[in-house]
Amino acid sequence: MVYKLDRLARSTKQLYQISDELQEKGAEFVSLQDSIDTTTSTGRAMFGMLAVFAEFEQDIILERTRAGLDAAKQRRRTGGRPKMGYLQDTCKIYG
């Protein structure tokens, strides 16, 4: 049992592998938020469709992140945390 399908895995392949392993062990898959119960034919169909959409959503997020990073790079902007030297200098000032 999981809260939501896309929290379990990010790819359709991974979800099917987990589902197959559960079936081999005699367990069934239930997602509370998505109302999926693989003990029914409707539940198995929904599992397949939502697995594809979960992977699609992850791919879209990755594409947007890469596009944002590329746009920032073109504007010569960098992200992330300050360099360690900067933090050490700050600690000397305030420490």
DSSP file (Angstrom, degrees, kcal/mol; ACC not computed):
  #  RESIDUE AA STRUCTURE BP1 BP2  ACC     N-H-->O    O-->H-N    N-H-->O    O-->H-N    TCO  KAPPA ALPHA  PHI   PSI    X-CA   Y-CA   Z-CA
    1    1 A M              0   0    0      0, 0.0     2,-0.3     0, 0.0    30,-0.2   0.000 360.0 360.0 360.0 132.7    0.0    0.0    0.0
    2    2 A V  B     -a   31   0A   0     28,-2.3    30,-2.6     1,-0.1    31,-0.2  -0.904 360.0-125.9-130.3 162.1    1.3    3.5   -0.9
    3    3 A Y  S    S+     0   0    0     -2,-0.3    30,-3.3     1,-0.3    31,-0.4   0.945  93.9   2.3 -71.6 -48.5   -0.2    6.9   -0.6
    4    4 A K    >>  -     0   0    0     29,-0.2     3,-1.7    28,-0.2     4,-0.5  -0.999  67.6-126.3-145.3 141.7    0.3    7.9   -4.2
    5    5 A L  H >> S+     0   0    0     -2,-0.3     3,-1.6     1,-0.3     4,-1.0   0.860 106.6  56.6 -56.5 -43.7    1.6    5.9   -7.2
    6    6 A D  H 34 S+     0   0    0      1,-0.3    -1,-0.3     2,-0.2     9,-0.0   0.570  98.7  63.3 -72.4  -5.7    4.3    8.5   -8.3
    7    7 A R  H <4 S+     0   0    0     -3,-1.7    -1,-0.3     1,-0.1    -2,-0.2   0.665  98.6  56.3 -84.3 -18.7    5.8    8.3   -4.8
    8    8 A L  H << S-     0   0    0     -3,-1.6     2,-0.3    -4,-0.5    -2,-0.2   0.899 123.8 -16.4 -81.2 -42.8    6.7    4.7   -5.3
    9    9 A A     <  -     0   0    0     -4,-1.0    -1,-0.3     1,-0.1     3,-0.0  -0.975  47.3-138.0-158.5 162.5    8.8    4.9   -8.5
   10   10 A R  S    S+     0   0    0     -2,-0.3     2,-0.3    -3,-0.1    48,-0.2   0.551  82.0  58.7-105.2 -11.3    9.4    7.3  -11.4
   11   11 A S  S  > S-     0   0    0      1,-0.1     4,-2.1    47,-0.1     5,-0.2  -0.898  74.8-129.7-122.3 152.8    9.4    5.0  -14.4
   12   12 A T  H  > S+     0   0    0     -2,-0.3     4,-2.5     1,-0.2     5,-0.2   0.892 110.9  55.8 -60.6 -40.9    6.8    2.7  -15.8
   13   13 A K  H  > S+     0   0    0      1,-0.2     4,-2.2     2,-0.2    -1,-0.2   0.922 107.5  47.8 -59.9 -46.1    9.4   -0.1  -15.9
   14   14 A Q  H  > S+     0   0    0      2,-0.2     4,-2.5     1,-0.2    -1,-0.2   0.914 111.1  51.1 -62.3 -43.0   10.2    0.3  -12.1
   15   15 A L  H  X S+     0   0    0     -4,-2.1     4,-2.6     1,-0.2    -1,-0.2   0.913 111.1  47.3 -62.5 -42.3    6.5    0.3  -11.2
   16   16 A Y  H  X S+     0   0    0     -4,-2.5     4,-2.7     2,-0.2    -1,-0.2   0.874 110.5  52.7 -67.6 -35.5    5.8   -2.9  -13.2
   17   17 A Q  H  X S+     0   0    0     -4,-2.2     4,-2.3    -5,-0.2    -2,-0.2   0.934 111.9  45.3 -63.3 -44.8    8.9   -4.6  -11.6
   18   18 A I  H  X S+     0   0    0     -4,-2.5     4,-2.4     2,-0.2    -2,-0.2   0.925 113.6  49.8 -63.5 -44.3    7.6   -3.7   -8.2
   19   19 A S  H  X S+     0   0    0     -4,-2.6     4,-2.4     1,-0.2    -2,-0.2   0.909 110.9  49.4 -61.1 -43.3    4.1   -4.9   -9.1
   20   20 A D  H  X S+     0   0    0     -4,-2.7     4,-2.4     2,-0.2    -1,-0.2   0.908 110.3  50.7 -62.9 -42.4    5.4   -8.2  -10.5
   21   21 A E  H  X S+     0   0    0     -4,-2.3     4,-1.4     1,-0.2    -1,-0.2   0.905 110.6  49.4 -62.4 -41.2    7.5   -8.8   -7.3
   22   22 A L  H  <>S+     0   0    0     -4,-2.4     5,-2.9     1,-0.2     3,-0.3   0.922 110.9  49.6 -63.2 -43.6    4.4   -8.2   -5.2
   23   23 A Q  H ><5S+     0   0    0     -4,-2.4     3,-1.5     1,-0.2    -2,-0.2   0.899 107.0  54.8 -62.4 -41.5    2.3  -10.5   -7.2
   24   24 A E  H 3<5S+     0   0    0     -4,-2.4    -1,-0.2     1,-0.3    -2,-0.2   0.825 109.2  48.7 -60.5 -31.7    5.0  -13.3   -7.0
   25   25 A K  T 3<5S-     0   0    0     -4,-1.4    -1,-0.3    -3,-0.3    -2,-0.2   0.401 122.2-107.5 -90.5   2.5    4.9  -13.0   -3.3
   26   26 A G  T < 5S+     0   0    0     -3,-1.5     2,-0.3     1,-0.3    -3,-0.2   0.633  79.0 125.2  84.5  13.5    1.1  -13.2   -3.2
   27   27 A A      < -     0   0    0     -5,-2.9    -1,-0.3    -6,-0.2     2,-0.3  -0.711  48.7-142.2-104.1 157.4    0.5   -9.5   -2.4
   28   28 A E        -     0   0    0     -2,-0.3     2,-0.4    -3,-0.1    11,-0.0  -0.820  18.3-116.2-115.7 159.1   -1.6   -7.0   -4.2
   29   29 A F        -     0   0    0     -2,-0.3     9,-2.5   -28,-0.1     2,-0.4  -0.792  29.3-179.9 -99.4 133.2   -0.9   -3.3   -4.8
   30   30 A V  E     - B   0  37A   0     -2,-0.4   -28,-2.3     7,-0.2     2,-0.5  -0.996  10.8-166.1-133.8 129.0   -3.1   -0.6   -3.4
   31   31 A S  E  >> -aB   2  36A   0      5,-2.2     5,-1.6    -2,-0.4     4,-0.8  -0.968   6.2-161.2-113.0 119.1   -2.7    3.2   -3.8
   32   32 A L  T  45S+     0   0    0    -30,-2.6     3,-0.5    -2,-0.5   -29,-0.2   0.941  87.6  41.1 -66.7 -50.4   -4.8    5.3   -1.4
   33   33 A Q  T  45S+     0   0    0    -30,-3.3    -1,-0.2   -31,-0.2   -29,-0.2   0.871 120.7  42.4 -68.3 -38.2   -4.7    8.6   -3.2
   34   34 A D  T  45S-     0   0    0    -31,-0.4    -1,-0.2     2,-0.1    -2,-0.2   0.492 102.3-129.3 -89.3  -3.5   -5.1    7.2   -6.7
   35   35 A S  T  <5 +     0   0    0     -4,-0.8     2,-0.5    -3,-0.5    -3,-0.2   0.917  51.8 156.4  54.1  48.5   -7.8    4.6   -5.7
   36   36 A I  E   < +B   31   0A   0     -5,-1.6    -5,-2.2    10,-0.1     2,-0.4  -0.909  19.3 172.6-107.8 129.6   -5.9    1.8   -7.4
   37   37 A D  E >   -B   30   0A   0     -2,-0.5     3,-1.7    -7,-0.2     6,-0.4  -0.926  18.8-159.0-135.1 108.9   -6.4   -1.8   -6.3
   38   38 A T  T 3  S+     0   0    0     -9,-2.5    -8,-0.1    -2,-0.4     6,-0.1   0.385  81.0  83.2 -75.4   6.7   -4.7   -4.4   -8.5
   39   39 A T  T 3  S+     0   0    0    -10,-0.3     2,-0.3     4,-0.0    -1,-0.3   0.609  90.3  60.4 -79.3 -10.8   -7.0   -7.1   -7.3
   40   40 A T  S <> S-     0   0    0     -3,-1.7     4,-2.1     1,-0.1     5,-0.2  -0.816  85.9-125.4-114.8 156.5   -9.5   -5.9   -9.9
   41   41 A S  H  > S+     0   0    0     -2,-0.3     4,-2.0     1,-0.2     5,-0.2   0.877 114.3  52.0 -66.3 -36.7   -9.2   -5.6  -13.7
   42   42 A T  H  > S+     0   0    0      2,-0.2     4,-2.6     1,-0.2    -1,-0.2   0.908 108.6  51.2 -64.6 -41.2  -10.1   -1.9  -13.5
   43   43 A G  H  > S+     0   0    0     -6,-0.4     4,-2.3     1,-0.2    -5,-0.2   0.889 109.3  49.7 -62.7 -40.5   -7.4   -1.4  -10.9
   44   44 A R  H  X S+     0   0    0     -4,-2.1     4,-1.9    -7,-0.3    -1,-0.2   0.889 111.3  49.2 -66.6 -38.6   -4.8   -3.1  -13.1
   45   45 A A  H  X S+     0   0    0     -4,-2.0     4,-2.2     2,-0.2    -2,-0.2   0.925 112.3  47.8 -65.4 -43.9   -5.8   -0.9  -16.1
   46   46 A M  H  X S+     0   0    0     -4,-2.6     4,-3.0     1,-0.2     5,-0.3   0.885 107.6  56.9 -63.7 -38.5   -5.6    2.3  -14.0
   47   47 A F  H  X S+     0   0    0     -4,-2.3     4,-2.1     1,-0.2    -1,-0.2   0.935 108.3  47.0 -56.9 -47.4   -2.3    1.2  -12.6
   48   48 A G  H  X S+     0   0    0     -4,-1.9     4,-1.7     2,-0.2    -2,-0.2   0.918 114.6  45.6 -62.4 -44.8   -0.9    1.0  -16.2
   49   49 A M  H  X S+     0   0    0     -4,-2.2     4,-2.0     1,-0.2    -2,-0.2   0.930 115.2  45.7 -66.4 -45.2   -2.3    4.3  -17.2
   50   50 A L  H  X S+     0   0    0     -4,-3.0     4,-2.4     1,-0.2    -1,-0.2   0.822 107.8  58.5 -69.8 -29.2   -1.2    6.2  -14.1
   51   51 A A  H  X S+     0   0    0     -4,-2.1     4,-1.9    -5,-0.3    -1,-0.2   0.925 107.8  46.8 -61.7 -44.1    2.3    4.5  -14.3
   52   52 A V  H  X S+     0   0    0     -4,-1.7     4,-2.3     1,-0.2    -2,-0.2   0.911 113.4  48.2 -64.8 -42.8    2.7    6.1  -17.8
   53   53 A F  H  X S+     0   0    0     -4,-2.0     4,-2.6     2,-0.2    -1,-0.2   0.854 108.1  54.7 -68.3 -34.1    1.5    9.5  -16.6
   54   54 A A  H  X S+     0   0    0     -4,-2.4     4,-1.8     2,-0.2    -1,-0.2   0.912 111.1  45.0 -64.1 -41.8    3.8    9.4  -13.6
   55   55 A E  H  X S+     0   0    0     -4,-1.9     4,-2.3     2,-0.2    -2,-0.2   0.905 112.3  52.1 -67.3 -40.9    6.8    8.8  -15.8
   56   56 A F  H  X S+     0   0    0     -4,-2.3     4,-2.3     1,-0.2    -2,-0.2   0.912 108.0  51.7 -60.0 -44.1    5.6   11.5  -18.2
   57   57 A E  H  X S+     0   0    0     -4,-2.6     4,-2.2     1,-0.2    -1,-0.2   0.908 109.6  49.3 -60.6 -42.7    5.3   14.0  -15.4
   58   58 A Q  H  X S+     0   0    0     -4,-1.8     4,-2.2   -48,-0.2    -1,-0.2   0.902 110.1  51.1 -63.7 -41.3    8.9   13.2  -14.3
   59   59 A D  H  X S+     0   0    0     -4,-2.3     4,-2.4     1,-0.2    -2,-0.2   0.902 109.3  50.4 -62.9 -41.4   10.1   13.7  -17.8
   60   60 A I  H  X S+     0   0    0     -4,-2.3     4,-2.5     2,-0.2     5,-0.2   0.907 109.3  51.3 -63.1 -42.6    8.4   17.1  -18.1
   61   61 A I  H  X S+     0   0    0     -4,-2.2     4,-2.4     1,-0.2    -2,-0.2   0.923 110.8  48.5 -60.7 -44.4    9.9   18.2  -14.8
   62   62 A L  H  X S+     0   0    0     -4,-2.2     4,-2.6     2,-0.2    -2,-0.2   0.911 110.8  50.5 -62.8 -42.6   13.4   17.3  -16.0
   63   63 A E  H  X S+     0   0    0     -4,-2.4     4,-2.4     1,-0.2    -2,-0.2   0.919 112.1  47.0 -62.0 -44.1   12.9   19.1  -19.3
   64   64 A R  H  X S+     0   0    0     -4,-2.5     4,-2.4     2,-0.2    -1,-0.2   0.892 111.7  50.9 -65.5 -39.6   11.7   22.3  -17.6
   65   65 A T  H  X S+     0   0    0     -4,-2.4     4,-2.5    -5,-0.2    -2,-0.2   0.935 111.7  46.8 -63.4 -46.1   14.6   22.1  -15.1
   66   66 A R  H  X S+     0   0    0     -4,-2.6     4,-2.5     1,-0.2    -2,-0.2   0.904 112.1  50.6 -63.0 -40.8   17.2   21.7  -17.9
   67   67 A A  H  X S+     0   0    0     -4,-2.4     4,-2.4     2,-0.2    -1,-0.2   0.905 111.3  48.8 -64.0 -40.9   15.6   24.5  -19.9
   68   68 A G  H  X S+     0   0    0     -4,-2.4     4,-2.3     2,-0.2    -2,-0.2   0.905 112.0  47.9 -64.7 -42.2   15.7   26.8  -16.8
   69   69 A L  H  X S+     0   0    0     -4,-2.5     4,-2.3     2,-0.2    -2,-0.2   0.898 112.2  49.7 -65.7 -40.2   19.3   26.0  -16.2
   70   70 A D  H  X S+     0   0    0     -4,-2.5     4,-2.1     2,-0.2    -2,-0.2   0.912 111.3  49.0 -63.9 -42.6   20.2   26.6  -19.8
   71   71 A A  H  X S+     0   0    0     -4,-2.4     4,-1.3     1,-0.2    -2,-0.2   0.903 112.1  48.5 -64.1 -41.0   18.4   29.9  -19.8
   72   72 A A  H  <>S+     0   0    0     -4,-2.3     5,-3.2     1,-0.2    -1,-0.2   0.887 109.4  53.1 -65.4 -38.7   20.2   30.9  -16.6
   73   73 A K  H ><5S+     0   0    0     -4,-2.3     3,-1.5     1,-0.2    -2,-0.2   0.897 105.8  53.0 -63.2 -40.8   23.6   29.9  -18.1
   74   74 A Q  H 3<5S+     0   0    0     -4,-2.1    -1,-0.2     1,-0.3    -2,-0.2   0.817 109.2  49.3 -64.7 -29.7   23.0   32.1  -21.1
   75   75 A R  T 3<5S-     0   0    0     -4,-1.3    -1,-0.3    -5,-0.2    -2,-0.2   0.356 118.9-116.9 -87.5   5.8   22.3   35.0  -18.8
   76   76 A R  T < 5 +     0   0    0     -3,-1.5     2,-0.4     1,-0.2    -3,-0.2   0.844  67.9 142.3  60.5  37.1   25.6   34.0  -17.0
   77   77 A R      < -     0   0    0     -5,-3.2     2,-0.4    -8,-0.1    -1,-0.2  -0.874  33.1-162.8-106.0 140.9   23.8   33.3  -13.8
   78   78 A T        -     0   0    0     -2,-0.4     2,-0.1    -3,-0.1    -9,-0.0  -0.931   3.5-158.1-121.7 148.8   24.8   30.4  -11.6
   79   79 A G        +     0   0    0     -2,-0.4     2,-0.1   -10,-0.0   -10,-0.0  -0.364  41.6  70.4-109.5-168.9   22.8   28.8   -8.9
   80   80 A G  S    S-     0   0    0     -2,-0.1     3,-0.1     3,-0.0    -2,-0.1  -0.317  84.6 -34.2  93.6-176.3   23.6   26.7   -5.8
   81   81 A R        -     0   0    0      1,-0.1     3,-0.1    -2,-0.1    -2,-0.0  -0.374  69.2 -93.2 -78.9 157.5   25.2   27.4   -2.6
   82   82 A P        -     0   0    0      0, 0.0    -1,-0.1     0, 0.0     5,-0.1  -0.305  53.3 -89.2 -64.4 156.6   28.0   29.9   -2.1
   83   83 A K    >>  -     0   0    0      1,-0.1     4,-1.5    -3,-0.1     3,-0.6  -0.274  36.4-112.0 -64.2 154.0   31.5   28.6   -2.2
   84   84 A M  H 3> S+     0   0    0      1,-0.3     4,-2.6     2,-0.2     5,-0.2   0.844 115.6  61.1 -59.4 -36.0   33.0   27.4    1.1
   85   85 A G  H 3> S+     0   0    0      1,-0.2     4,-2.3     2,-0.2    -1,-0.3   0.895 103.1  51.4 -58.8 -39.4   35.5   30.2    1.1
   86   86 A Y  H <> S+     0   0    0     -3,-0.6     4,-2.2     1,-0.2    -1,-0.2   0.909 110.1  48.8 -63.6 -43.0   32.7   32.7    1.2
   87   87 A L  H  X S+     0   0    0     -4,-1.5     4,-2.3     2,-0.2    -2,-0.2   0.892 110.5  50.6 -65.7 -39.0   31.1   30.8    4.2
   88   88 A Q  H  X S+     0   0    0     -4,-2.6     4,-1.8     2,-0.2    -2,-0.2   0.913 110.5  49.2 -66.2 -41.3   34.3   30.7    6.1
   89   89 A D  H  X S+     0   0    0     -4,-2.3     4,-1.8     1,-0.2    -1,-0.2   0.899 110.6  51.3 -62.9 -39.7   34.9   34.5    5.6
   90   90 A T  H  X S+     0   0    0     -4,-2.2     4,-2.5     1,-0.2     5,-0.3   0.901 108.1  51.6 -64.4 -41.1   31.3   35.2    6.7
   91   91 A C  H  X S+     0   0    0     -4,-2.3     4,-2.4     1,-0.2    -1,-0.2   0.865 107.5  53.2 -64.7 -35.1   31.9   33.1    9.9
   92   92 A K  H  < S+     0   0    0     -4,-1.8    -1,-0.2     2,-0.2    -2,-0.2   0.888 111.4  46.5 -66.2 -37.7   35.1   35.0   10.7
   93   93 A I  H  < S+     0   0    0     -4,-1.8    -2,-0.2     1,-0.2    -1,-0.2   0.931 127.8  25.1 -69.0 -45.6   33.1   38.3   10.4
   94   94 A Y  H  <        0   0    0     -4,-2.5    -2,-0.2     1,-0.2    -1,-0.2   0.579 360.0 360.0 -96.6 -10.7   30.2   37.2   12.5
   95   95 A G     <        0   0    0     -4,-2.4    -1,-0.2    -5,-0.3    -3,-0.1   0.466 360.0 360.0 -88.1 360.0   31.9   34.5   14.6
